[in-house]
Amino acid sequence: MHYDHRSLIMDLAVKIVLFILLGLFILQIIVVTVILPILKKKRDEKIAREHKELVKNIKSGHEVLLQNGIYGTYVNSSGDETFNMRINEENNVIIKVNKSAILGFFDKDIAKKIEQRKQK
């Protein structure tokens, strides 16, 4: 059997390309199944830690914004997971809210002061 050099080189080039593509496919599977979930978990833990710190720093009189867009004044804690919030000063409307619904401070000045304390 007679092989010319061009066909041998082409066969070798095809094998190299297929090997590289297979390696990239395996690398992609590793990234999607291992690395991305680890990064997502770390990000979620960081967000949970920041939220816990936020909830811990809220005091009576602070204006808070909830995830559904309602904002009001934090009155007091009504348990481990809930707090009372005044949403209407005139009629003294107070609602009971789950602490996990807090999105952040509504008053930017209070948020800045707490951020400055955290940095010290």
N, C-alpha and C positions, 0 to 999 in steps of 0.2 A: 504494500500500500504506500502511496506517495502523498505526503502532506506538503503543502507549500507554506512558506513562512507567514504569509498574510492570514491564512485561516487559523494558524496556531496563535498568532497575536490576537486575532478577533475573538477566538475562543477564550483566551486568557482575559481579555478586556471585559467580555460579557460576565465571566465568573467573578471578576473583581467588582464590577458594578452590582451584581446580584448580592455579593457578600456585604458590600457597603449598605445597600438598601435593607437587607435583613438586619444588620446591626442597628441602623437607624430606627427600624420598626420595633426592635426589642427595647431600645433606649426610650422610645416614645411610650411603650407599655409600662416601663419602670417609672417614668416621670408621672404618668397619669394615675397609676395605682399605688405608688408609694410616696413620692415627693410632694405632689399637690395636696393630698389629704393631710400630711404632716404640717404643711404651711397653713392650710385652712384651720386646722386645730389650734395652732399657735395664735393665729389672728383672732379666732373666736374666744380663746382664753384671755387675750389682751383686752378685747372689748368687754368681756364679762367682768374682768378686774376693774376696768375704768368705770363701769356702771355701778359696781359695788361701792367704789370709792365715792362716786357722785352721790349715791343714795345715803351714804354714811355722813357726808358733809352737809346735807340739807337740814336746815333748822327752821323753826317756826317763823313765819313771815317771809320766807323766800318764795319768789314766784317761780313756778315750774311749768314746763311744757310737757304735755303727754304725747304719746305716739299718734293718737287720733286727732291731734291739733287743738285739743282743749287746754287752756292754761288757766291757772289760778294760784292762790296763795296756800302754801303748805301750812296746815294748822297744827297737827300733831300726829304721832304714830298711833295706830289703832291695833297694833299687833306686829308680829315678825314680818309679815308679808304685805300688810296694807297700811294706809295712812289716810287721814282726813284732809280734804282740800276744799277751800272756799272758792267757789267760782263766781259768786255774785255778792259783792259787798253790801249793796243796798238792801237786799232781801235776806242776807245771811244764808245763802244756799251753800250747804256743805255736802260733798259727796265722798264716799269711801272708794279708794282707788288702790289697785295692786301696785306695789313698788316697782315691779318689772315694767310697768307702762310708762315710767318716767323717761323722757327723751333727753331732757337737760334743763338747764336754768333758762327762764324766760328773760330775766334781768341780766343784761350783759355785764354790768359793773360787778355784780356779785360773782359771776363766773370768772371774771378776770382776777378778783381778789383771791379766790380759792386757787386758781392756777398759779398765782405768784407764791402762795404759801407752799404749794407742792414743790416748787422749784427750789425753795430754801432748804 
